[in-house]
């Protein structure tokens, strides 16, 4: 993915999956399980993701995998 594309505020499903290093199928599973923040921008159900939300998800996921949760006091 080109750096210019990554700097966009809103990412579509393919861009979000590429940014996270996962398949679109996995991304859709996460959306269905409410494991990741997403936005529907139309009645047609087109999903969009904010890059900052994806960054937050990656930080939280990394913390969970290493045994540290940023949500713990």
N, C-alpha and C positions, 0 to 999 in steps of 0.2 A: 504494500500500500504506500502510495506516495505521501511525503510529509504534508503536502498541501491538503490532501483529503483528510488526514488525521486531525488537522487544525479546525475542521468544520465543527460548529457547535452541535448540530443535529446529525446523527448517523442513521442510515437505514439498516435493515437487518443484516445484509451482507457485509457492510462496512463494520458494524458492531461485532459480528462474529470474527471477522478478520482481525480487528483490533484486539479482541480478547484471546485470539488464537484457538478458537473452538469452531465447530461446525454450526451451520445454520440450524440444523436439527437440535443440537444441544441448546442453542440459544432459545429456540421455541419451547423446549422442555422447561428451561429456567423461567420463561415468561409464564407458561401455564402453571408452574408451581409457585409463582410469585417470589422467585429467588433473586430477581433482578428488577431494577426500576426501569419502567418503560412508559411510553406515552402513545396513545392512539390519536392521530391527527385528523382522522376523518371517520365518517360512518362506514366507509369501506374497510375499516380496520387496519389501515396501514400503520405499522409500528415504527416508532422513531426512538432513538436513545440519545441522551445527552452524554457527551464525552466525559464530563466531570462525574456523572453517576457511574459510568463504567470504571473510571479510575477508583472511585470509592469502593466499588464492588471488588476490584482486584486487590486493594489494600486489605479489606476485610477478609476476603478469601485466603490471602496469603497468611494473615494473622491466624486464622482458624487452622490452616494446615500445619502451622508451626506450633500450635498449642497456645497461642496468645490471641485473645479476643479483645479488640479495642472497645468492646461494649462493656467489659467488666470494669468494676470500680477498683 
